Amino acid sequence: MVNCPQCNSPSPYSEANKWRPFCSERCRLIDLGEWASEGYQIAAEPSLDDFSSGMMAEEQGFTPTRH
């Protein structure tokens, strides 16, 4: 037995439970929906590429800054 990751109720972790590790299809779909809507995210520091404008370094000095 394991606790369901969604509702925390006991759930059998065996081949008999086709939704394992979830207790039901409902809990499995709720979890899938959270991933699909980006409700779950892995924390990370933003990299320079996340903010890249695609401009060359010498061109960036002439671009207005957003505030």
N, CA, C, O and CB atoms as a CASP TS submission, in Angstrom:
PFRMAT TS
TARGET T0000
AUTHOR 0000-0000-0000
METHOD Language model
MODEL 1
PARENT N/A
ATOM      1  N   MET     1       0.843  -1.192   0.000  1.00  0.00           N
ATOM      2  CA  MET     1       0.000   0.000   0.000  1.00  0.00           C
ATOM      3  C   MET     1       0.889   1.257   0.000  1.00  0.00           C
ATOM      4  O   MET     1       1.909   1.321   0.685  1.00  0.00           O
ATOM      5  CB  MET     1      -0.959  -0.002   1.235  1.00  0.00           C
ATOM      6  N   VAL     2       0.467   2.239  -0.785  1.00  0.00           N
ATOM      7  CA  VAL     2       1.111   3.556  -0.813  1.00  0.00           C
ATOM      8  C   VAL     2       0.017   4.608  -0.711  1.00  0.00           C
ATOM      9  O   VAL     2      -1.155   4.319  -0.954  1.00  0.00           O
ATOM     10  CB  VAL     2       1.974   3.755  -2.119  1.00  0.00           C
ATOM     11  N   ASN     3       0.393   5.809  -0.357  1.00  0.00           N
ATOM     12  CA  ASN     3      -0.579   6.901  -0.333  1.00  0.00           C
ATOM     13  C   ASN     3      -0.696   7.496  -1.727  1.00  0.00           C
ATOM     14  O   ASN     3       0.306   7.713  -2.408  1.00  0.00           O
ATOM     15  CB  ASN     3      -0.172   7.990   0.697  1.00  0.00           C
ATOM     16  N   CYS     4      -1.927   7.759  -2.142  1.00  0.00           N
ATOM     17  CA  CYS     4      -2.189   8.381  -3.436  1.00  0.00           C
ATOM     18  C   CYS     4      -1.532   9.760  -3.451  1.00  0.00           C
ATOM     19  O   CYS     4      -1.738  10.536  -2.517  1.00  0.00           O
ATOM     20  CB  CYS     4      -3.728   8.487  -3.714  1.00  0.00           C
ATOM     21  N   PRO     5      -0.744  10.094  -4.484  1.00  0.00           N
ATOM     22  CA  PRO     5      -0.084  11.399  -4.541  1.00  0.00           C
ATOM     23  C   PRO     5      -1.059  12.579  -4.608  1.00  0.00           C
ATOM     24  O   PRO     5      -0.693  13.706  -4.273  1.00  0.00           O
ATOM     25  CB  PRO     5       0.829  11.444  -5.732  1.00  0.00           C
ATOM     26  N   GLN     6      -2.284  12.325  -5.034  1.00  0.00           N
ATOM     27  CA  GLN     6      -3.249  13.413  -5.187  1.00  0.00           C
ATOM     28  C   GLN     6      -4.091  13.618  -3.933  1.00  0.00           C
ATOM     29  O   GLN     6      -4.170  14.733  -3.417  1.00  0.00           O
ATOM     30  CB  GLN     6      -4.157  13.140  -6.370  1.00  0.00           C
ATOM     31  N   CYS     7      -4.719  12.554  -3.437  1.00  0.00           N
ATOM     32  CA  CYS     7      -5.653  12.705  -2.300  1.00  0.00           C
ATOM     33  C   CYS     7      -5.133  12.115  -1.006  1.00  0.00           C
ATOM     34  O   CYS     7      -5.769  12.258   0.038  1.00  0.00           O
ATOM     35  CB  CYS     7      -6.969  12.062  -2.630  1.00  0.00           C
ATOM     36  N   ASN     8      -3.984  11.454  -1.057  1.00  0.00           N
ATOM     37  CA  ASN     8      -3.322  10.891   0.111  1.00  0.00           C
ATOM     38  C   ASN     8      -4.048   9.696   0.738  1.00  0.00           C
ATOM     39  O   ASN     8      -3.717   9.307   1.858  1.00  0.00           O
ATOM     40  CB  ASN     8      -3.162  11.953   1.134  1.00  0.00           C
ATOM     41  N   SER     9      -5.015   9.112   0.053  1.00  0.00           N
ATOM     42  CA  SER     9      -5.684   7.926   0.592  1.00  0.00           C
ATOM     43  C   SER     9      -4.858   6.687   0.249  1.00  0.00           C
ATOM     44  O   SER     9      -4.121   6.693  -0.737  1.00  0.00           O
ATOM     45  CB  SER     9      -7.138   7.797   0.028  1.00  0.00           C
ATOM     46  N   PRO    10      -4.970   5.620   1.053  1.00  0.00           N
ATOM     47  CA  PRO    10      -4.199   4.411   0.766  1.00  0.00           C
ATOM     48  C   PRO    10      -4.597   3.808  -0.578  1.00  0.00           C
ATOM     49  O   PRO    10      -5.775   3.758  -0.932  1.00  0.00           O
ATOM     50  CB  PRO    10      -4.393   3.379   1.882  1.00  0.00           C
ATOM     51  N   SER    11      -3.600   3.358  -1.307  1.00  0.00           N
ATOM     52  CA  SER    11      -3.827   2.804  -2.632  1.00  0.00           C
ATOM     53  C   SER    11      -2.918   1.596  -2.825  1.00  0.00           C
ATOM     54  O   SER    11      -1.730   1.672  -2.512  1.00  0.00           O
ATOM     55  CB  SER    11      -3.577   3.870  -3.734  1.00  0.00           C
ATOM     56  N   PRO    12      -3.445   0.483  -3.332  1.00  0.00           N
ATOM     57  CA  PRO    12      -2.580  -0.682  -3.554  1.00  0.00           C
ATOM     58  C   PRO    12      -1.622  -0.426  -4.716  1.00  0.00           C
ATOM     59  O   PRO    12      -2.035   0.000  -5.795  1.00  0.00           O
ATOM     60  CB  PRO    12      -3.430  -1.945  -3.832  1.00  0.00           C
ATOM     61  N   TYR    13      -0.361  -0.685  -4.483  1.00  0.00           N
ATOM     62  CA  TYR    13       0.642  -0.525  -5.542  1.00  0.00           C
ATOM     63  C   TYR    13       0.925  -1.910  -6.119  1.00  0.00           C
ATOM     64  O   TYR    13       1.921  -2.553  -5.787  1.00  0.00           O
ATOM     65  CB  TYR    13       1.967   0.152  -4.997  1.00  0.00           C
ATOM     66  N   SER    14       0.025  -2.343  -6.985  1.00  0.00           N
ATOM     67  CA  SER    14       0.168  -3.659  -7.611  1.00  0.00           C
ATOM     68  C   SER    14      -0.422  -3.596  -9.018  1.00  0.00           C
ATOM     69  O   SER    14      -1.039  -2.601  -9.400  1.00  0.00           O
ATOM     70  CB  SER    14      -0.534  -4.773  -6.759  1.00  0.00           C
ATOM     71  N   GLU    15      -0.229  -4.649  -9.768  1.00  0.00           N
ATOM     72  CA  GLU    15      -0.773  -4.701 -11.127  1.00  0.00           C
ATOM     73  C   GLU    15      -2.297  -4.691 -11.132  1.00  0.00           C
ATOM     74  O   GLU    15      -2.905  -4.372 -12.154  1.00  0.00           O
ATOM     75  CB  GLU    15      -0.266  -5.943 -11.847  1.00  0.00           C
ATOM     76  N   ALA    16      -2.918  -5.029 -10.023  1.00  0.00           N
ATOM     77  CA  ALA    16      -4.375  -5.017  -9.929  1.00  0.00           C
ATOM     78  C   ALA    16      -4.926  -3.583  -9.969  1.00  0.00           C
ATOM     79  O   ALA    16      -6.074  -3.371 -10.358  1.00  0.00           O
ATOM     80  CB  ALA    16      -4.826  -5.721  -8.641  1.00  0.00           C
ATOM     81  N   ASN    17      -4.119  -2.617  -9.572  1.00  0.00           N
ATOM     82  CA  ASN    17      -4.540  -1.206  -9.586  1.00  0.00           C
ATOM     83  C   ASN    17      -4.015  -0.568 -10.864  1.00  0.00           C
ATOM     84  O   ASN    17      -2.840  -0.207 -10.939  1.00  0.00           O
ATOM     85  CB  ASN    17      -4.018  -0.431  -8.314  1.00  0.00           C
ATOM     86  N   LYS    18      -4.873  -0.427 -11.871  1.00  0.00           N
ATOM     87  CA  LYS    18      -4.417   0.090 -13.163  1.00  0.00           C
ATOM     88  C   LYS    18      -4.087   1.577 -13.150  1.00  0.00           C
ATOM     89  O   LYS    18      -3.553   2.094 -14.131  1.00  0.00           O
ATOM     90  CB  LYS    18      -5.461  -0.169 -14.200  1.00  0.00           C
ATOM     91  N   TRP    19      -4.395   2.277 -12.057  1.00  0.00           N
ATOM     92  CA  TRP    19      -4.097   3.712 -11.961  1.00  0.00           C
ATOM     93  C   TRP    19      -2.905   3.991 -11.049  1.00  0.00           C
ATOM     94  O   TRP    19      -2.633   5.147 -10.723  1.00  0.00           O
ATOM     95  CB  TRP    19      -5.319   4.469 -11.451  1.00  0.00           C
ATOM     96  N   ARG    20      -2.189   2.940 -10.633  1.00  0.00           N
ATOM     97  CA  ARG    20      -1.115   3.133  -9.657  1.00  0.00           C
ATOM     98  C   ARG    20      -0.121   4.185 -10.119  1.00  0.00           C
ATOM     99  O   ARG    20       0.179   4.223 -11.312  1.00  0.00           O
ATOM    100  CB  ARG    20      -0.392   1.819  -9.398  1.00  0.00           C
ATOM    101  N   PRO    21       0.390   5.011  -9.284  1.00  0.00           N
ATOM    102  CA  PRO    21       0.271   5.014  -7.833  1.00  0.00           C
ATOM    103  C   PRO    21      -0.969   5.739  -7.318  1.00  0.00           C
ATOM    104  O   PRO    21      -1.123   5.920  -6.110  1.00  0.00           O
ATOM    105  CB  PRO    21       1.486   5.637  -7.239  1.00  0.00           C
ATOM    106  N   PHE    22      -1.854   6.153  -8.224  1.00  0.00           N
ATOM    107  CA  PHE    22      -3.069   6.858  -7.820  1.00  0.00           C
ATOM    108  C   PHE    22      -4.133   5.866  -7.374  1.00  0.00           C
ATOM    109  O   PHE    22      -4.078   4.689  -7.729  1.00  0.00           O
ATOM    110  CB  PHE    22      -3.600   7.729  -8.972  1.00  0.00           C
ATOM    111  N   CYS    23      -5.094   6.335  -6.603  1.00  0.00           N
ATOM    112  CA  CYS    23      -6.145   5.450  -6.103  1.00  0.00           C
ATOM    113  C   CYS    23      -7.281   5.287  -7.105  1.00  0.00           C
ATOM    114  O   CYS    23      -8.038   4.320  -7.032  1.00  0.00           O
ATOM    115  CB  CYS    23      -6.692   5.981  -4.790  1.00  0.00           C
ATOM    116  N   SER    24      -7.406   6.232  -8.046  1.00  0.00           N
ATOM    117  CA  SER    24      -8.515   6.179  -8.996  1.00  0.00           C
ATOM    118  C   SER    24      -8.152   6.928 -10.274  1.00  0.00           C
ATOM    119  O   SER    24      -7.157   7.651 -10.335  1.00  0.00           O
ATOM    120  CB  SER    24      -9.797   6.772  -8.372  1.00  0.00           C
ATOM    121  N   GLU    25      -8.978   6.733 -11.280  1.00  0.00           N
ATOM    122  CA  GLU    25      -8.773   7.454 -12.535  1.00  0.00           C
ATOM    123  C   GLU    25      -8.939   8.956 -12.320  1.00  0.00           C
ATOM    124  O   GLU    25      -8.242   9.755 -12.945  1.00  0.00           O
ATOM    125  CB  GLU    25      -9.756   6.954 -13.612  1.00  0.00           C
ATOM    126  N   ARG    26      -9.856   9.339 -11.444  1.00  0.00           N
ATOM    127  CA  ARG    26     -10.100  10.752 -11.152  1.00  0.00           C
ATOM    128  C   ARG    26      -8.821  11.427 -10.642  1.00  0.00           C
ATOM    129  O   ARG    26      -8.453  12.497 -11.127  1.00  0.00           O
ATOM    130  CB  ARG    26     -11.236  10.900 -10.114  1.00  0.00           C
ATOM    131  N   CYS    27      -8.147  10.812  -9.675  1.00  0.00           N
ATOM    132  CA  CYS    27      -6.910  11.387  -9.134  1.00  0.00           C
ATOM    133  C   CYS    27      -5.822  11.434 -10.202  1.00  0.00           C
ATOM    134  O   CYS    27      -5.051  12.392 -10.259  1.00  0.00           O
ATOM    135  CB  CYS    27      -6.423  10.574  -7.918  1.00  0.00           C
ATOM    136  N   ARG    28      -5.753  10.417 -11.041  1.00  0.00           N
ATOM    137  CA  ARG    28      -4.758  10.393 -12.115  1.00  0.00           C
ATOM    138  C   ARG    28      -5.003  11.549 -13.090  1.00  0.00           C
ATOM    139  O   ARG    28      -4.056  12.213 -13.513  1.00  0.00           O
ATOM    140  CB  ARG    28      -4.797   9.038 -12.865  1.00  0.00           C
ATOM    141  N   LEU    29      -6.273  11.792 -13.448  1.00  0.00           N
ATOM    142  CA  LEU    29      -6.599  12.861 -14.383  1.00  0.00           C
ATOM    143  C   LEU    29      -6.380  14.249 -13.780  1.00  0.00           C
ATOM    144  O   LEU    29      -5.975  15.174 -14.484  1.00  0.00           O
ATOM    145  CB  LEU    29      -8.036  12.723 -14.841  1.00  0.00           C
ATOM    146  N   ILE    30      -6.643  14.395 -12.498  1.00  0.00           N
ATOM    147  CA  ILE    30      -6.373  15.678 -11.829  1.00  0.00           C
ATOM    148  C   ILE    30      -4.884  15.980 -11.899  1.00  0.00           C
ATOM    149  O   ILE    30      -4.494  17.104 -12.216  1.00  0.00           O
ATOM    150  CB  ILE    30      -6.854  15.651 -10.346  1.00  0.00           C
ATOM    151  N   ASP    31      -4.048  14.987 -11.606  1.00  0.00           N
ATOM    152  CA  ASP    31      -2.600  15.162 -11.653  1.00  0.00           C
ATOM    153  C   ASP    31      -2.135  15.476 -13.071  1.00  0.00           C
ATOM    154  O   ASP    31      -1.308  16.366 -13.267  1.00  0.00           O
ATOM    155  CB  ASP    31      -1.892  13.908 -11.131  1.00  0.00           C
ATOM    156  N   LEU    32      -2.650  14.767 -14.048  1.00  0.00           N
ATOM    157  CA  LEU    32      -2.295  15.013 -15.446  1.00  0.00           C
ATOM    158  C   LEU    32      -2.676  16.436 -15.854  1.00  0.00           C
ATOM    159  O   LEU    32      -1.916  17.108 -16.552  1.00  0.00           O
ATOM    160  CB  LEU    32      -2.989  13.988 -16.369  1.00  0.00           C
ATOM    161  N   GLY    33      -3.846  16.890 -15.421  1.00  0.00           N
ATOM    162  CA  GLY    33      -4.287  18.254 -15.721  1.00  0.00           C
ATOM    163  C   GLY    33      -3.377  19.306 -15.128  1.00  0.00           C
ATOM    164  O   GLY    33      -3.148  20.347 -15.744  1.00  0.00           O
ATOM    165  N   GLU    34      -2.851  19.049 -13.933  1.00  0.00           N
ATOM    166  CA  GLU    34      -1.920  19.997 -13.306  1.00  0.00           C
ATOM    167  C   GLU    34      -0.636  20.118 -14.115  1.00  0.00           C
ATOM    168  O   GLU    34      -0.110  21.217 -14.289  1.00  0.00           O
ATOM    169  CB  GLU    34      -1.595  19.562 -11.868  1.00  0.00           C
ATOM    170  N   TRP    35      -0.128  18.985 -14.611  1.00  0.00           N
ATOM    171  CA  TRP    35       1.071  19.032 -15.448  1.00  0.00           C
ATOM    172  C   TRP    35       0.767  19.743 -16.767  1.00  0.00           C
ATOM    173  O   TRP    35       1.565  20.559 -17.229  1.00  0.00           O
ATOM    174  CB  TRP    35       1.607  17.605 -15.715  1.00  0.00           C
ATOM    175  N   ALA    36      -0.372  19.440 -17.371  1.00  0.00           N
ATOM    176  CA  ALA    36      -0.718  20.020 -18.669  1.00  0.00           C
ATOM    177  C   ALA    36      -0.921  21.530 -18.593  1.00  0.00           C
ATOM    178  O   ALA    36      -0.594  22.250 -19.536  1.00  0.00           O
ATOM    179  CB  ALA    36      -1.974  19.364 -19.211  1.00  0.00           C
ATOM    180  N   SER    37      -1.459  22.009 -17.472  1.00  0.00           N
ATOM    181  CA  SER    37      -1.701  23.448 -17.323  1.00  0.00           C
ATOM    182  C   SER    37      -0.512  24.165 -16.683  1.00  0.00           C
ATOM    183  O   SER    37      -0.608  25.336 -16.316  1.00  0.00           O
ATOM    184  CB  SER    37      -2.957  23.683 -16.485  1.00  0.00           C
ATOM    185  N   GLU    38       0.606  23.455 -16.554  1.00  0.00           N
ATOM    186  CA  GLU    38       1.822  23.979 -15.948  1.00  0.00           C
ATOM    187  C   GLU    38       1.616  24.392 -14.498  1.00  0.00           C
ATOM    188  O   GLU    38       2.263  25.317 -14.008  1.00  0.00           O
ATOM    189  CB  GLU    38       2.328  25.153 -16.743  1.00  0.00           C
ATOM    190  N   GLY    39       0.700  23.694 -13.810  1.00  0.00           N
ATOM    191  CA  GLY    39       0.495  23.930 -12.388  1.00  0.00           C
ATOM    192  C   GLY    39       1.670  23.420 -11.567  1.00  0.00           C
ATOM    193  O   GLY    39       1.968  23.953 -10.499  1.00  0.00           O
ATOM    194  N   TYR    40       2.328  22.395 -12.065  1.00  0.00           N
ATOM    195  CA  TYR    40       3.547  21.880 -11.447  1.00  0.00           C
ATOM    196  C   TYR    40       4.723  22.407 -12.254  1.00  0.00           C
ATOM    197  O   TYR    40       4.726  22.341 -13.483  1.00  0.00           O
ATOM    198  CB  TYR    40       3.550  20.306 -11.387  1.00  0.00           C
ATOM    199  N   GLN    41       5.714  22.927 -11.555  1.00  0.00           N
ATOM    200  CA  GLN    41       6.900  23.417 -12.239  1.00  0.00           C
ATOM    201  C   GLN    41       8.123  23.052 -11.422  1.00  0.00           C
ATOM    202  O   GLN    41       8.061  22.978 -10.195  1.00  0.00           O
ATOM    203  CB  GLN    41       6.824  24.944 -12.467  1.00  0.00           C
ATOM    204  N   ILE    42       9.207  22.829 -12.086  1.00  0.00           N
ATOM    205  CA  ILE    42      10.466  22.540 -11.430  1.00  0.00           C
ATOM    206  C   ILE    42      11.207  23.859 -11.281  1.00  0.00           C
ATOM    207  O   ILE    42      11.440  24.560 -12.265  1.00  0.00           O
ATOM    208  CB  ILE    42      11.309  21.488 -12.231  1.00  0.00           C
ATOM    209  N   ALA    43      11.577  24.197 -10.053  1.00  0.00           N
ATOM    210  CA  ALA    43      12.254  25.459  -9.782  1.00  0.00           C
ATOM    211  C   ALA    43      13.635  25.458 -10.411  1.00  0.00           C
ATOM    212  O   ALA    43      14.379  24.483 -10.304  1.00  0.00           O
ATOM    213  CB  ALA    43      12.354  25.710  -8.272  1.00  0.00           C
ATOM    214  N   ALA    44      13.969  26.551 -11.064  1.00  0.00           N
ATOM    215  CA  ALA    44      15.283  26.698 -11.684  1.00  0.00           C
ATOM    216  C   ALA    44      15.601  28.168 -11.834  1.00  0.00           C
ATOM    217  O   ALA    44      14.706  29.005 -11.948  1.00  0.00           O
ATOM    218  CB  ALA    44      15.339  25.987 -13.054  1.00  0.00           C
ATOM    219  N   GLU    45      16.882  28.472 -11.832  1.00  0.00           N
ATOM    220  CA  GLU    45      17.316  29.837 -12.062  1.00  0.00           C
ATOM    221  C   GLU    45      17.182  30.140 -13.554  1.00  0.00           C
ATOM    222  O   GLU    45      17.554  29.304 -14.378  1.00  0.00           O
ATOM    223  CB  GLU    45      18.780  30.054 -11.569  1.00  0.00           C
ATOM    224  N   PRO    46      16.663  31.308 -13.923  1.00  0.00           N
ATOM    225  CA  PRO    46      16.568  31.635 -15.355  1.00  0.00           C
ATOM    226  C   PRO    46      17.961  31.775 -15.954  1.00  0.00           C
ATOM    227  O   PRO    46      18.869  32.315 -15.323  1.00  0.00           O
ATOM    228  CB  PRO    46      15.759  32.940 -15.571  1.00  0.00           C
ATOM    229  N   SER    47      18.114  31.297 -17.142  1.00  0.00           N
ATOM    230  CA  SER    47      19.400  31.421 -17.829  1.00  0.00           C
ATOM    231  C   SER    47      19.360  32.636 -18.745  1.00  0.00           C
ATOM    232  O   SER    47      18.293  33.188 -19.011  1.00  0.00           O
ATOM    233  CB  SER    47      19.732  30.132 -18.637  1.00  0.00           C
ATOM    234  N   LEU    48      20.500  33.037 -19.213  1.00  0.00           N
ATOM    235  CA  LEU    48      20.576  34.178 -20.119  1.00  0.00           C
ATOM    236  C   LEU    48      19.753  33.920 -21.367  1.00  0.00           C
ATOM    237  O   LEU    48      19.171  34.850 -21.925  1.00  0.00           O
ATOM    238  CB  LEU    48      22.031  34.475 -20.494  1.00  0.00           C
ATOM    239  N   ASP    49      19.696  32.664 -21.817  1.00  0.00           N
ATOM    240  CA  ASP    49      18.925  32.324 -23.006  1.00  0.00           C
ATOM    241  C   ASP    49      17.430  32.586 -22.830  1.00  0.00           C
ATOM    242  O   ASP    49      16.730  32.843 -23.809  1.00  0.00           O
ATOM    243  CB  ASP    49      19.148  30.874 -23.362  1.00  0.00           C
ATOM    244  N   ASP    50      16.931  32.523 -21.583  1.00  0.00           N
ATOM    245  CA  ASP    50      15.513  32.780 -21.345  1.00  0.00           C
ATOM    246  C   ASP    50      15.140  34.227 -21.640  1.00  0.00           C
ATOM    247  O   ASP    50      13.978  34.527 -21.913  1.00  0.00           O
ATOM    248  CB  ASP    50      15.153  32.440 -19.910  1.00  0.00           C
ATOM    249  N   PHE    51      16.112  35.116 -21.586  1.00  0.00           N
ATOM    250  CA  PHE    51      15.844  36.535 -21.782  1.00  0.00           C
ATOM    251  C   PHE    51      16.495  37.068 -23.053  1.00  0.00           C
ATOM    252  O   PHE    51      16.511  38.277 -23.281  1.00  0.00           O
ATOM    253  CB  PHE    51      16.330  37.326 -20.584  1.00  0.00           C
ATOM    254  N   SER    52      17.018  36.196 -23.862  1.00  0.00           N
ATOM    255  CA  SER    52      17.733  36.605 -25.061  1.00  0.00           C
ATOM    256  C   SER    52      16.783  37.263 -26.060  1.00  0.00           C
ATOM    257  O   SER    52      15.671  36.783 -26.283  1.00  0.00           O
ATOM    258  CB  SER    52      18.431  35.401 -25.701  1.00  0.00           C
ATOM    259  N   SER    53      17.230  38.358 -26.655  1.00  0.00           N
ATOM    260  CA  SER    53      16.419  39.051 -27.655  1.00  0.00           C
ATOM    261  C   SER    53      16.797  38.624 -29.066  1.00  0.00           C
ATOM    262  O   SER    53      16.095  38.943 -30.025  1.00  0.00           O
ATOM    263  CB  SER    53      16.573  40.563 -27.509  1.00  0.00           C
ATOM    264  N   GLY    54      17.912  37.898 -29.193  1.00  0.00           N
ATOM    265  CA  GLY    54      18.382  37.507 -30.507  1.00  0.00           C
ATOM    266  C   GLY    54      19.241  38.568 -31.159  1.00  0.00           C
ATOM    267  O   GLY    54      19.684  38.399 -32.296  1.00  0.00           O
ATOM    268  N   MET    55      19.485  39.670 -30.445  1.00  0.00           N
ATOM    269  CA  MET    55      20.289  40.755 -30.993  1.00  0.00           C
ATOM    270  C   MET    55      21.754  40.535 -30.656  1.00  0.00           C
ATOM    271  O   MET    55      22.090  39.858 -29.685  1.00  0.00           O
ATOM    272  CB  MET    55      19.811  42.116 -30.458  1.00  0.00           C
ATOM    273  N   MET    56      22.607  41.111 -31.464  1.00  0.00           N
ATOM    274  CA  MET    56      24.038  41.091 -31.190  1.00  0.00           C
ATOM    275  C   MET    56      24.311  42.029 -30.014  1.00  0.00           C
ATOM    276  O   MET    56      23.535  42.950 -29.764  1.00  0.00           O
ATOM    277  CB  MET    56      24.867  41.510 -32.454  1.00  0.00           C
ATOM    278  N   ALA    57      25.406  41.800 -29.295  1.00  0.00           N
ATOM    279  CA  ALA    57      25.734  42.597 -28.108  1.00  0.00           C
ATOM    280  C   ALA    57      25.832  44.087 -28.428  1.00  0.00           C
ATOM    281  O   ALA    57      25.381  44.917 -27.638  1.00  0.00           O
ATOM    282  CB  ALA    57      27.048  42.116 -27.500  1.00  0.00           C
ATOM    283  N   GLU    58      26.421  44.442 -29.589  1.00  0.00           N
ATOM    284  CA  GLU    58      26.562  45.863 -29.942  1.00  0.00           C
ATOM    285  C   GLU    58      25.220  46.517 -30.294  1.00  0.00           C
ATOM    286  O   GLU    58      25.111  47.741 -30.220  1.00  0.00           O
ATOM    287  CB  GLU    58      27.525  46.012 -31.118  1.00  0.00           C
ATOM    288  N   GLU    59      24.210  45.753 -30.667  1.00  0.00           N
ATOM    289  CA  GLU    59      22.885  46.293 -30.996  1.00  0.00           C
ATOM    290  C   GLU    59      22.049  46.542 -29.744  1.00  0.00           C
ATOM    291  O   GLU    59      21.140  47.372 -29.769  1.00  0.00           O
ATOM    292  CB  GLU    59      22.143  45.338 -31.930  1.00  0.00           C
ATOM    293  N   GLN    60      22.332  45.854 -28.679  1.00  0.00           N
ATOM    294  CA  GLN    60      21.493  45.935 -27.486  1.00  0.00           C
ATOM    295  C   GLN    60      21.542  47.294 -26.807  1.00  0.00           C
ATOM    296  O   GLN    60      20.584  47.673 -26.134  1.00  0.00           O
ATOM    297  CB  GLN    60      21.901  44.880 -26.509  1.00  0.00           C
ATOM    298  N   GLY    61      22.626  48.033 -26.964  1.00  0.00           N
ATOM    299  CA  GLY    61      22.737  49.358 -26.357  1.00  0.00           C
ATOM    300  C   GLY    61      21.763  50.371 -26.927  1.00  0.00           C
ATOM    301  O   GLY    61      21.484  51.379 -26.277  1.00  0.00           O
ATOM    302  N   PHE    62      21.241  50.138 -28.111  1.00  0.00           N
ATOM    303  CA  PHE    62      20.325  51.069 -28.767  1.00  0.00           C
ATOM    304  C   PHE    62      18.869  50.690 -28.620  1.00  0.00           C
ATOM    305  O   PHE    62      17.996  51.297 -29.241  1.00  0.00           O
ATOM    306  CB  PHE    62      20.657  51.167 -30.212  1.00  0.00           C
ATOM    307  N   THR    63      18.605  49.691 -27.803  1.00  0.00           N
ATOM    308  CA  THR    63      17.239  49.203 -27.621  1.00  0.00           C
ATOM    309  C   THR    63      16.640  49.762 -26.355  1.00  0.00           C
ATOM    310  O   THR    63      17.296  49.709 -25.315  1.00  0.00           O
ATOM    311  CB  THR    63      17.206  47.680 -27.587  1.00  0.00           C
ATOM    312  N   PRO    64      15.412  50.304 -26.380  1.00  0.00           N
ATOM    313  CA  PRO    64      14.798  50.813 -25.147  1.00  0.00           C
ATOM    314  C   PRO    64      14.608  49.676 -24.141  1.00  0.00           C
ATOM    315  O   PRO    64      14.359  48.528 -24.508  1.00  0.00           O
ATOM    316  CB  PRO    64      13.437  51.493 -25.455  1.00  0.00           C
ATOM    317  N   THR    65      14.733  50.032 -22.872  1.00  0.00           N
ATOM    318  CA  THR    65      14.592  49.052 -21.803  1.00  0.00           C
ATOM    319  C   THR    65      13.154  49.028 -21.320  1.00  0.00           C
ATOM    320  O   THR    65      12.532  50.073 -21.130  1.00  0.00           O
ATOM    321  CB  THR    65      15.551  49.364 -20.638  1.00  0.00           C
ATOM    322  N   ARG    66      12.637  47.837 -21.126  1.00  0.00           N
ATOM    323  CA  ARG    66      11.276  47.713 -20.550  1.00  0.00           C
ATOM    324  C   ARG    66      11.353  47.861 -19.045  1.00  0.00           C
ATOM    325  O   ARG    66      12.286  47.367 -18.411  1.00  0.00           O
ATOM    326  CB  ARG    66      10.619  46.341 -20.925  1.00  0.00           C
ATOM    327  N   HIS    67      10.368  48.545 -18.471  1.00  0.00           N
ATOM    328  CA  HIS    67      10.303  48.711 -17.021  1.00  0.00           C
ATOM    329  C   HIS    67       8.988  48.222 -16.508  1.00  0.00           C
ATOM    330  O   HIS    67       8.737  48.276 -15.304  1.00  0.00           O
ATOM    331  CB  HIS    67      10.514  50.161 -16.620  1.00  0.00           C
TER
END
